[in-house]
Amino acid sequence: MAVMTALGSISSLLAVGRKPAKDERIAIFSDALNHASIIDGIRLIERQQEAVVFVYKHCDMSHLDFLLYVFHFSVIISLLHNMPYVTMN
C-alpha cells in the first residue's frame, strides 16, 4: 500500500482504516522538497517501522512513476484532510 499526500501530517494517515497486515507494507512517496511538517510526520512513521519511505525528485512525476512501477504498490491519495481517501489499484 502506498500513500501520497499534498497537505498535512503523514502520521494521521495510519488512521485510514487499519494498520497493515503482517504481509503488507506501507510505502510513503515524498517529494524531495516537501514542507518540514510533512517530513516530520514521515520520520515519525519511519521510526515506528510502520512504513518504508521513497523520496522522489522535486516535481518529477516520471521519477515517481518509475518508483511506483518498480515496486508495484496500491495507491491511496489524499489531497485535503477533509476529503475522502481515494484508492487506486
Buried (B, 14 or more C-beta within 10 A) or exposed (E): BBBBBEEBBBBEBBEBEEEEEEEEBBBBBBBEEBEEEBBEBBEBBBEEEBBEBBBBEEEEEEBBEEBBEEEEBEBBBBEEEEEEEEEEE
